[in-house]
Structures are given as C-alpha cells and as structure tokens.
Amino acid sequence: MGWDRDRMMPMMRGGMMGMMMGPGMMAQHVEGRIAFLRAELGITAAQEAQWNAFAEALRASAQAMADMHQQMMPMMQGGPQTVPLPQRLELHERMMTSHLEALRRVRAAAGPLYAALDDRQKRIADGLMMGMM
C-alpha cells in the first residue's frame, strides 16, 4: 500500500507545518480524550484529586500547543521558504521549548496519578497514555 502524495505533501512541505497540525487539532479534542482516559482507567473517588490535576495538565498542554500553532501559522502561510532560515530556526526552538514545557507539566501531574492507580489501572495507563498526549 503506497502513500497518497497529494494528501501527505501539504503536511510534509514544511516540517513545522506538519508537526503543528497535531497540536492544533489536539486542543479541539482534548475533552474527549480526557473523558476516554478517565473511563478506561476507571478513576475512583479516592483518585479524583490526582485525576483532576492530570486532566488540567492535559488541557494546559493542548492549549499551549494550540497557542503556538496560532502564532506560527501566519508566518508559515507562504511555505517555509518564505521565512528566513534564522527566523525558522527560532520558530522551531520556540515550538520545541513550548512542547517540552507542556510535557513537563503533564509528567509532573502524571506521577501522583500513576502512584494512586491500582495495578490494573497502571497496566491500562501504560498502554494508553503516551499516545493520547
């Protein structure tokens, strides 16, 4: 099965554009992902405080990625070749810094939640969590 060049090229044209598509869409669907994770994990009343902190970290992460996407899209409208290399590198650095900060917030909230989970919930979390962030 080959890949659809016409469909993939807009995402691949500028590495940043393709990478930024996910976070922009992520902010739109974060509540659904949070609800899904909560249901799959079977969060109990005793785990509510840790869960709420984790859910807020996911929301903040998604919002940070969406904000970065909004800031960068106007600069990339004409494609990456229209943005001078030093500015493009700065944009990449800002994007990566924002992503790292968001990941650190999620990780900080995930630790206490994970510690509060039982063994069954931990197995579920181990299989689900990273793909959902």
N, C-alpha and C positions, 0 to 999 in steps of 0.2 A: 504494500500500500504506500503510495507516494504522498508527498505533502502538497498542498494546494498553494502554489507560488503566489497567486493573486491575493489570496487571503492572508498569507503569512508575511508578505513583503511590507505592508504598512507597519506591522509591529516590529519588523526587523530593521527597517530603514534606518532608524536611529536607535541605538541600543537603549538610550534613555526613554524614548517614546514607548518602546515595547515593554521595558521594565516598569514604567509608570502606569501602564494600563491596569495592572492588577490592583495596586493600592487604591486607585480612584474607584474602581468597582467594589473594592473591599469595604469602603466606608458606606456604600449604599446597602450592603447586605450583612453588615456586622450583627445586627439584632437577630437575624435568622440564624446565623452561625452560633451566637451565644445561646439562643434557645435550644438549638440542636445539641450543643455540647452539654448543656445542663440536663436535658432529658436523657441523653446517652449515658452520662455519668451517674444519674440518679442522685443528684445533690440532696442531702438531708437537711433538716432544720438546724442540726448542730454544725453543719458546714456552710451555712448561709453567709456568715461574715467573710470567710475566706473566698467564697464564690463571688460575692458582690465586689470585693476588691479586684479579683481577677477579671471579672466582666468589665469593670470600669477601665482597667488597664487595656483590655482589648479595644474598647471604644476609643480611648485616647490614642492608641496606636493607629487605628483605622483613620481617625480624624487627622492625625499628623501626616499620614501618607497622602490623604486626600488634599490637605492644605499644600503640601509640597508639589503635588501634581498640578494643582491650580496655579501655583507660582511659576512653574516651569513650562507649562503648555504654551503660553503666549510666545515665549522665547523660542520655542521649537516649531512654530507653525510652518515655517518655510523649509523645514528639514534641518538636520544637524549641520549641513554645510553652510548655512546662513549665519551660524553662531561661531564667532572666532574661537579657535582652539583653547586659549587660556580661559575664556568665559565658560566654554563647555566643560572643561576640567573642574572649574569652580562649581558648576551646577552638579556635576557628578559627586563631588566631595560633599556638598550640602545635602544631596539626596542620601548618600550613604551615612552621613552623620545623623540625619533625621531618622533613618531606618534603624541605626544602631541604638539611638536613644529610646525609640519605641520598643525595640526588642528587649532592652534592659528593663524597661518598666513592666513589660509582660513577664519577664523572667522573675523579677522581684515579687510579683504577685502570685506567680505560679508556684513558687517554693512553699509558702504556707498552705496553699490549697492542696498541693500534692501531699504534703505531710498529713493533712486532715482526711485524706481519702483512705478507704479500706483497700485491701489487696485487689479485689475485683475491679474497683473503680480505677486503681492505678494501672492495671492491665489495659483497661479501656482507654485511659488517658494516654498511655504510651503509644497506642495505635492511632489515636485521633488528633491529638493536639497540634503538632507542628504543621500538619497540612492545612490546618484551619486558621492559621495566623497570618 
